Amino acid sequence: SHIHVKFKQGILTIDYTLPQRDNVKISIFTGYGALIAQNAIGLQNAGSSSSSLNMSQMPRGTYIVKITTGSYREARPINITR
């Protein structure tokens, strides 16, 4: 898998690995599919990267973290609890 997500002390951290140099966009959706945050990172080299988002103000529940690149997209659910 390309993505690992973790939530700790209000911070959502997304670790991901790119198989090749590519454009990267990270999107966060509610469980109902509404887009609530988007981080267009842009062109990144192949290898491991990490991105963090402050989600301490978000209500608890299930969110979908989606990484979109030129060559693949992958989504992961994350449960935010307090």
PyMOL commands that set and color helices and strands:
alter all, ss='L'
color gray80, all
select strands_A, chain A and resi 3-8+11-18+22-30+35-44+47-54+61-69+73-80
alter strands_A, ss='S'
color yellow, strands_A
deselect
rebuild
show_as cartoon
